[in-house]
Amino acid sequence: MEHTKKTALLVMDMQSSILGRLPGAAGFVSHVAKAIAAARSRNIPVIYVVVGFRPGAPEISVHNKGFSAMGGKERWTAEFANQWTKIHPGLAPGEEDVIITKRRVSAFTGSDLEVVLRGQEIRHLVLTGISTSGVVLSTLREAADKDYQLTVIADCCADPEEEVHRVLTAKVFPRQAEVVNVEEWMK
């Protein structure tokens, strides 16, 4: 595990609304909880990234195939928008943790993540998230283009398609990141 204040653990899209659709979520949540506990024990900042929209979802274009499929703008009442962004209780943020709201797939797009990282002089990102082919892939690619050092904790990432997860973590991500499991990262 990295022992530097220039490292941060990103916990991405770990919302109850998203995890509720993941088979085997309990085991997955326990892996992510281990990574969070290990980061906190070593004073590595934990940054939560959630995907969310304002009431009425003015950020969602009918031309965005992924987000427009999440339901019409009338669905995005203030109450629904608030419930949608709630982080799973098994992964609850601590008082010292930062919560970032993004408006697209990548953790950087439509958020102030980069400002927070610069403010803390963070250069190494450790990625966890759901889904591997969504937020993790998009964030990894953008972070690599921004010259961040990257680690992906493979068993703290999940995807609805297990084969897609396997190909990304075994063949694609190693080109730009160190890929480990949570037990290796905790050492």
Backbone bond lengths (Angstrom), bond angles and torsions (degrees), N, CA, C in turn:
res aa  C-N    CA-C-N  psi(-1)  N-CA   C-N-CA  omega(-1)  CA-C   N-CA-C  phi
1 M - - - 1.465 - - 1.522 109.06 -
2 E 1.301 115.01 144.86 1.453 121.26 179.07 1.524 109.99 -69.59
3 H 1.311 115.98 139.03 1.472 120.60 179.16 1.518 108.81 -119.52
4 T 1.294 116.14 57.12 1.443 119.21 -177.44 1.521 110.55 -136.03
5 K 1.300 115.32 145.37 1.464 118.20 177.20 1.521 110.80 -75.52
6 K 1.314 117.65 -4.71 1.456 121.26 178.34 1.531 111.67 -88.88
7 T 1.326 117.58 10.03 1.463 124.28 179.99 1.518 109.39 -112.51
8 A 1.335 116.18 144.94 1.468 121.31 173.38 1.524 108.49 -137.65
9 L 1.326 115.42 145.69 1.457 122.67 173.77 1.526 107.51 -94.55
10 L 1.337 117.18 122.07 1.461 121.21 175.90 1.527 108.85 -98.21
11 V 1.323 115.65 123.96 1.464 123.21 178.72 1.529 105.01 -109.94
12 M 1.339 116.32 102.35 1.460 120.45 -165.88 1.533 113.69 -110.95
13 D 1.318 114.49 129.63 1.464 123.98 175.16 1.529 113.28 59.00
14 M 1.316 116.90 34.53 1.465 121.92 179.27 1.530 110.47 -88.40
15 Q 1.317 114.84 48.66 1.449 121.89 -178.50 1.529 109.80 -87.73
16 S 1.318 116.29 143.38 1.471 120.34 177.75 1.520 110.75 -54.80
17 S 1.336 116.90 -37.65 1.467 121.25 -179.00 1.525 112.17 -62.96
18 I 1.316 117.79 -28.46 1.466 122.27 179.59 1.523 110.43 -91.73
19 L 1.327 117.02 -45.44 1.469 120.75 -179.67 1.518 112.39 -63.26
20 G 1.324 117.78 -26.97 1.457 121.64 179.49 1.518 113.16 -61.96
21 R 1.324 116.83 -18.71 1.467 121.00 -179.55 1.525 112.14 -98.99
22 L 1.332 117.83 3.44 1.460 121.42 -176.35 1.524 110.62 -98.72
23 P 1.335 118.28 118.76 1.465 119.24 174.65 1.534 109.71 -63.57
24 G 1.318 116.92 140.16 1.462 120.73 179.63 1.507 113.89 70.30
25 A 1.312 117.43 28.43 1.465 121.59 -175.55 1.525 112.56 -61.44
26 A 1.330 118.72 -32.97 1.472 120.69 -175.84 1.530 111.55 -61.14
27 G 1.318 117.71 -45.20 1.466 120.50 178.42 1.507 112.01 -65.26
28 F 1.311 115.65 -40.63 1.453 121.51 178.17 1.524 110.81 -61.68
29 V 1.332 116.90 -47.18 1.465 122.30 179.66 1.529 109.88 -58.81
30 S 1.327 117.74 -39.30 1.472 119.67 -179.35 1.532 111.44 -65.40
31 H 1.335 117.91 -36.03 1.476 120.50 176.23 1.530 110.49 -64.19
32 V 1.325 116.01 -46.27 1.470 120.20 -178.84 1.534 110.05 -64.97
33 A 1.333 116.87 -39.49 1.472 120.48 178.29 1.529 110.50 -60.85
34 K 1.328 117.67 -37.58 1.480 121.18 176.74 1.527 110.56 -62.53
35 A 1.322 116.16 -44.47 1.470 119.90 -179.89 1.523 110.74 -63.02
36 I 1.327 116.64 -42.05 1.464 120.93 179.08 1.528 110.24 -62.90
37 A 1.327 117.22 -46.68 1.470 121.07 179.82 1.525 110.71 -61.24
38 A 1.326 116.85 -42.15 1.467 120.38 179.76 1.528 110.82 -64.64
39 A 1.320 117.21 -42.22 1.468 120.07 178.68 1.521 110.48 -61.94
40 R 1.320 116.06 -47.96 1.473 119.13 -179.61 1.520 111.79 -61.16
41 S 1.330 117.20 -38.93 1.471 119.95 -178.49 1.529 111.87 -65.83
42 R 1.316 116.48 -21.13 1.465 121.19 -179.69 1.533 112.13 -109.15
43 N 1.324 115.74 14.97 1.467 121.78 178.85 1.521 113.67 57.95
44 I 1.324 115.91 33.14 1.461 121.48 172.60 1.525 106.31 -89.41
45 P 1.323 118.54 124.44 1.469 120.17 -179.37 1.530 111.52 -58.66
46 V 1.325 115.01 140.32 1.457 122.13 175.31 1.525 106.65 -108.76
47 I 1.318 115.28 120.93 1.461 121.28 -179.19 1.520 108.17 -117.14
48 Y 1.319 115.37 119.31 1.459 121.53 177.72 1.519 108.43 -90.98
49 V 1.326 115.35 137.16 1.454 120.98 175.82 1.526 106.95 -122.84
50 V 1.329 116.11 123.44 1.463 121.00 178.07 1.520 108.96 -119.51
51 V 1.321 115.24 149.59 1.460 119.91 174.46 1.522 106.91 -95.44
52 G 1.315 116.13 129.63 1.453 119.42 -177.90 1.513 112.12 -158.69
53 F 1.319 113.93 162.23 1.458 121.10 -178.16 1.512 109.90 -135.70
54 R 1.307 116.62 155.34 1.459 122.65 176.20 1.530 109.57 -68.58
55 P 1.314 117.41 160.87 1.471 119.06 172.81 1.534 109.76 -54.60
56 G 1.311 115.41 135.03 1.460 120.54 -176.60 1.517 112.86 86.28
57 A 1.335 116.73 -9.04 1.473 124.01 177.34 1.528 113.62 45.63
58 P 1.338 117.90 56.72 1.460 118.62 178.99 1.532 112.83 -65.09
59 E 1.334 117.25 -15.04 1.472 121.43 -179.47 1.524 112.38 -78.79
60 I 1.325 118.22 -15.34 1.464 121.13 -174.87 1.524 110.38 -92.90
61 S 1.305 115.32 116.65 1.462 122.11 176.92 1.528 108.97 -89.86
62 V 1.320 116.66 146.10 1.462 120.37 174.38 1.528 110.72 -64.33
63 H 1.319 117.04 -15.93 1.461 121.76 -179.89 1.528 112.23 -86.25
64 N 1.321 117.51 -7.54 1.467 121.45 178.52 1.528 107.52 -92.35
65 K 1.328 116.16 101.38 1.459 122.01 -173.85 1.525 112.80 -56.76
66 G 1.315 117.46 -44.50 1.459 121.11 -177.56 1.513 114.33 -67.28
67 F 1.313 116.71 -53.05 1.461 119.94 -175.49 1.524 112.79 -76.10
68 S 1.330 118.09 -33.77 1.462 118.56 -179.89 1.529 111.17 -68.16
69 A 1.330 117.69 -21.33 1.470 121.47 177.44 1.528 111.95 -73.00
70 M 1.326 117.24 -11.01 1.467 121.40 -178.27 1.526 112.77 -78.64
71 G 1.285 117.27 2.67 1.460 120.03 178.32 1.509 111.04 116.36
72 G 1.308 114.56 157.30 1.450 121.06 -178.39 1.519 112.67 -67.17
73 K 1.295 114.78 165.00 1.463 121.79 -178.35 1.524 111.65 -60.38
74 E 1.345 117.14 -27.85 1.466 120.16 178.69 1.537 111.47 -66.19
75 R 1.310 117.30 -24.48 1.473 121.49 177.71 1.528 111.16 -66.95
76 W 1.330 116.12 -31.63 1.458 121.84 -172.94 1.529 111.70 -84.17
77 T 1.329 114.98 64.33 1.457 120.17 173.25 1.523 107.82 -72.25
78 A 1.315 117.68 168.10 1.472 120.72 177.76 1.521 110.02 -58.67
79 E 1.324 117.54 -41.90 1.467 120.94 -179.09 1.525 111.19 -65.80
80 F 1.336 117.18 -45.18 1.464 120.87 179.28 1.527 110.49 -62.95
81 A 1.322 117.36 -45.35 1.472 121.61 -179.63 1.525 110.62 -60.10
82 N 1.334 117.46 -40.20 1.459 121.86 178.30 1.529 111.20 -65.98
83 Q 1.318 116.85 -45.51 1.475 120.76 179.45 1.522 111.08 -64.29
84 W 1.319 117.39 -39.65 1.462 122.91 -176.97 1.533 111.30 -58.05
85 T 1.328 118.14 -38.14 1.469 121.15 -174.15 1.528 114.12 -87.85
86 K 1.317 118.96 -1.28 1.472 120.50 -178.34 1.529 110.49 -65.62
87 I 1.325 114.66 128.32 1.463 121.77 179.46 1.528 108.64 -77.02
88 H 1.320 115.66 143.07 1.465 121.88 -179.55 1.531 109.40 -52.36
89 P 1.349 117.97 133.21 1.468 120.28 -176.73 1.531 114.13 -60.61
90 G 1.317 118.18 -26.16 1.468 120.86 177.50 1.519 113.03 -72.80
91 L 1.319 116.38 -7.85 1.472 121.96 -179.02 1.522 111.00 -127.49
92 A 1.304 116.29 27.38 1.461 122.16 -172.26 1.530 112.83 -55.02
93 P 1.321 115.78 134.67 1.470 119.95 176.81 1.525 111.18 -66.44
94 G 1.326 114.90 148.23 1.455 121.09 173.09 1.517 109.38 -89.92
95 E 1.320 115.89 170.45 1.470 120.79 -179.06 1.529 112.70 -57.94
96 E 1.337 116.47 -33.71 1.461 120.51 -176.01 1.528 112.83 -83.55
97 D 1.329 118.07 -10.17 1.459 121.35 -177.02 1.527 111.60 -78.98
98 V 1.311 115.03 149.13 1.451 122.12 178.25 1.534 107.91 -98.11
99 I 1.327 116.50 139.05 1.465 121.23 175.25 1.523 107.79 -116.87
100 I 1.311 115.40 124.20 1.463 123.73 -178.82 1.528 107.67 -110.57
101 T 1.321 117.25 136.41 1.461 120.71 173.03 1.519 108.21 -106.64
102 K 1.324 115.63 126.69 1.459 121.73 177.40 1.523 108.74 -109.18
103 R 1.315 116.19 161.77 1.469 121.16 -177.23 1.517 112.95 -115.16
104 R 1.316 117.45 0.44 1.459 122.65 -179.73 1.520 108.82 -141.23
105 V 1.329 117.64 -167.51 1.459 121.79 -173.85 1.532 111.42 -71.91
106 S 1.319 118.47 -50.40 1.459 121.37 179.91 1.528 110.60 -67.16
107 A 1.323 115.65 144.31 1.474 120.14 177.99 1.527 111.63 -64.54
108 F 1.319 117.85 -19.70 1.453 121.33 -178.58 1.529 112.83 -85.63
109 T 1.325 117.16 -33.15 1.455 121.33 -170.22 1.531 111.67 -74.49
110 G 1.317 114.96 120.75 1.463 120.41 178.13 1.517 113.28 74.00
111 S 1.335 116.94 22.52 1.466 120.33 179.68 1.525 110.13 -133.57
112 D 1.323 115.21 174.20 1.465 120.16 175.57 1.529 111.31 -104.41
113 L 1.327 117.14 24.87 1.473 121.07 -179.13 1.524 111.77 -55.74
114 E 1.305 117.34 -46.89 1.464 119.38 -176.53 1.526 112.16 -63.04
115 V 1.311 117.38 -36.08 1.467 121.15 177.71 1.533 109.60 -64.85
116 V 1.322 117.44 -43.03 1.469 121.74 178.56 1.529 110.17 -64.17
117 L 1.320 117.82 -43.16 1.472 120.85 179.45 1.526 110.87 -63.40
118 R 1.324 117.19 -43.59 1.479 120.15 177.78 1.516 110.70 -63.52
119 G 1.325 116.26 -41.03 1.462 120.52 -179.28 1.522 112.82 -61.62
120 Q 1.325 116.46 -30.37 1.468 121.02 179.36 1.532 112.32 -100.98
121 E 1.337 116.21 5.70 1.465 122.68 -179.79 1.524 112.42 55.40
122 I 1.316 116.57 39.77 1.460 122.00 -179.49 1.522 109.22 -86.29
123 R 1.322 116.00 131.13 1.473 122.80 -179.64 1.520 112.24 -122.74
124 H 1.334 117.88 -9.98 1.466 121.99 -177.50 1.523 108.63 -124.79
125 L 1.322 115.91 121.30 1.457 121.26 -179.57 1.518 110.14 -109.63
126 V 1.319 115.50 132.56 1.459 122.33 175.07 1.523 105.32 -107.76
127 L 1.336 116.52 118.75 1.458 121.48 -170.67 1.523 113.03 -101.44
128 T 1.337 114.81 132.52 1.454 123.38 168.61 1.517 105.61 -133.09
129 G 1.331 117.89 152.05 1.452 116.79 178.01 1.508 115.37 167.68
130 I 1.294 112.71 167.95 1.453 121.91 174.88 1.522 106.86 -130.14
131 S 1.232 120.40 116.96 1.444 127.98 16.15 1.523 111.14 -111.37
132 T 1.341 113.29 157.71 1.456 119.94 -179.71 1.522 110.54 -59.50
133 S 1.341 116.46 -40.44 1.470 120.50 -177.96 1.524 112.31 -84.76
134 G 1.320 117.69 -2.40 1.463 122.42 179.37 1.508 111.00 -109.59
135 V 1.325 116.35 -100.97 1.463 121.60 -174.06 1.533 112.84 -60.17
136 V 1.342 117.82 -38.89 1.469 118.75 -177.10 1.526 110.31 -68.17
137 L 1.324 117.20 -49.22 1.462 121.01 179.51 1.534 111.44 -61.22
138 S 1.320 117.05 -48.75 1.464 120.38 -177.93 1.524 112.13 -63.86
139 T 1.327 116.69 -41.53 1.461 120.73 -179.82 1.520 110.71 -69.64
140 L 1.326 117.32 -42.09 1.462 120.97 178.96 1.524 110.31 -59.59
141 R 1.318 117.22 -47.28 1.470 120.35 -178.45 1.528 111.40 -62.77
142 E 1.325 116.71 -45.13 1.460 119.20 -179.36 1.523 111.17 -68.38
143 A 1.330 117.26 -41.10 1.472 120.79 179.47 1.528 111.00 -64.44
144 A 1.315 117.28 -38.60 1.471 120.31 177.36 1.522 110.26 -63.25
145 D 1.337 116.83 -41.29 1.463 120.12 177.73 1.526 112.06 -65.90
146 K 1.331 116.96 -22.06 1.460 122.04 178.54 1.537 111.42 -94.43
147 D 1.334 116.15 7.57 1.469 123.66 175.19 1.518 115.03 69.41
148 Y 1.338 118.20 28.68 1.459 120.84 172.20 1.521 108.85 -79.14
149 Q 1.326 116.39 146.41 1.456 121.48 168.42 1.532 105.51 -77.43
150 L 1.333 117.44 140.13 1.461 120.07 -172.12 1.523 113.39 -131.05
151 T 1.321 113.91 140.66 1.463 122.51 170.24 1.523 106.23 -130.28
152 V 1.319 116.62 137.58 1.459 122.12 174.02 1.516 107.50 -115.71
153 I 1.326 116.82 127.00 1.464 120.86 174.23 1.529 106.09 -91.87
154 A 1.330 116.44 100.85 1.465 122.58 -169.41 1.525 113.08 -58.98
155 D 1.331 117.68 -41.36 1.467 118.62 -178.15 1.530 112.17 -84.05
156 C 1.321 116.50 6.00 1.470 122.14 171.05 1.526 109.74 -110.66
157 C 1.331 115.18 18.41 1.456 123.23 172.92 1.527 106.19 -126.10
158 A 1.309 115.93 147.14 1.464 119.79 179.33 1.510 109.19 -144.08
159 D 1.326 114.14 154.65 1.456 120.74 179.93 1.526 108.42 -143.69
160 P 1.323 117.00 146.22 1.467 118.53 177.30 1.533 112.48 -58.76
161 E 1.317 116.59 -27.15 1.468 121.89 178.72 1.522 109.13 -106.06
162 E 1.331 117.40 106.76 1.462 121.03 -176.82 1.528 112.43 -59.89
163 E 1.332 117.97 -37.62 1.462 121.13 179.66 1.529 111.00 -65.90
164 V 1.305 118.06 -37.99 1.463 121.75 177.20 1.532 109.29 -63.41
165 H 1.334 117.03 -44.78 1.467 121.56 177.10 1.530 110.05 -57.51
166 R 1.331 116.49 -46.78 1.465 120.82 -177.88 1.529 111.10 -62.02
167 V 1.321 117.49 -47.45 1.469 120.49 -178.93 1.525 110.83 -62.77
168 L 1.324 117.13 -44.03 1.462 119.55 179.90 1.528 111.88 -63.11
169 T 1.340 117.36 -48.21 1.471 119.48 -175.59 1.525 112.61 -74.99
170 A 1.331 118.28 -27.47 1.471 120.35 -177.87 1.525 113.18 -93.39
171 K 1.337 117.55 -30.57 1.463 118.90 -171.92 1.536 114.90 -119.56
172 V 1.324 117.79 -34.77 1.472 120.29 -174.20 1.532 111.38 -93.03
173 F 1.315 117.86 -54.32 1.466 121.16 -175.48 1.527 114.00 -59.88
174 P 1.359 120.07 -37.79 1.472 118.70 -178.46 1.527 114.64 -59.50
175 R 1.321 117.56 -15.27 1.466 119.97 177.03 1.524 111.93 -70.79
176 Q 1.341 116.42 -23.43 1.460 119.67 -176.17 1.519 113.65 -128.81
177 A 1.338 117.57 -4.40 1.465 120.45 -175.07 1.519 110.36 -149.15
178 E 1.309 114.45 157.55 1.454 119.77 167.53 1.530 105.45 -80.58
179 V 1.323 117.29 132.68 1.464 121.53 179.69 1.524 107.74 -115.21
180 V 1.330 115.70 122.75 1.465 122.24 -177.17 1.529 108.81 -135.70
181 N 1.337 115.92 171.38 1.465 118.56 169.55 1.528 107.60 -100.99
182 V 1.316 116.96 170.88 1.467 120.57 -172.85 1.524 111.60 -62.84
183 E 1.323 117.38 -38.04 1.478 119.73 179.59 1.513 111.10 -63.14
184 E 1.336 117.73 -41.59 1.466 121.15 177.40 1.529 110.42 -64.00
185 W 1.308 116.37 -43.43 1.463 120.24 -177.35 1.517 112.23 -65.13
186 M 1.329 116.10 -31.74 1.475 120.64 -177.47 1.531 112.31 -74.99
187 K 1.312 118.79 -15.62 1.480 121.73 -178.04 1.514 111.94 -69.11
